[in-house]
Amino acid sequence: MVVWDDPSKAYELTSEEAIFVAEDQGLVTITRTDVVLNCPVIPFALDK
């Protein structure tokens, strides 16, 4: 689980590398869990 240390400074992390960089910078805390989430993420627009 990835949690922002200061939610007001949150921004979109678009890769595993970006998550680890944010952790190294002290922006997020990564906590291991027993939950595995394996699903595709498909972007789409709601505007028609």
C-alpha positions in Angstrom: 0.0 0.0 0.0 1.3 3.4 -0.9 0.2 6.4 1.3 1.1 10.0 0.8 2.9 11.4 3.9 1.3 14.8 3.1 -1.8 14.4 1.0 -1.8 18.0 0.0 1.4 17.3 -2.1 0.0 14.2 -3.8 0.3 13.9 -7.6 -0.2 11.1 -10.1 2.5 8.4 -10.0 2.6 6.7 -13.4 5.2 3.9 -12.9 6.8 1.6 -10.3 10.0 3.7 -10.6 8.0 6.9 -9.8 6.7 5.3 -6.7 10.1 4.3 -5.5 11.5 7.8 -6.3 8.7 9.3 -4.3 9.5 7.0 -1.4 13.2 7.9 -1.6 12.2 11.6 -1.4 10.1 11.0 1.7 6.9 11.8 -0.1 5.2 8.4 0.4 5.3 5.4 2.7 5.1 1.9 1.2 3.6 -0.8 3.5 3.5 -4.5 2.5 0.1 -6.1 2.7 -1.3 -9.6 2.2 -3.6 -8.3 -0.6 -2.7 -8.8 -4.2 -4.5 -6.7 -6.8 -4.0 -7.8 -10.3 -6.2 -6.0 -12.8 -5.9 -3.8 -15.9 -6.5 -0.1 -15.7 -8.3 1.3 -18.7 -8.6 5.0 -19.1 -11.8 6.4 -20.7 -13.6 9.7 -21.0 -17.1 10.2 -19.5 -17.8 13.2 -21.9 -19.8 12.3 -25.0 
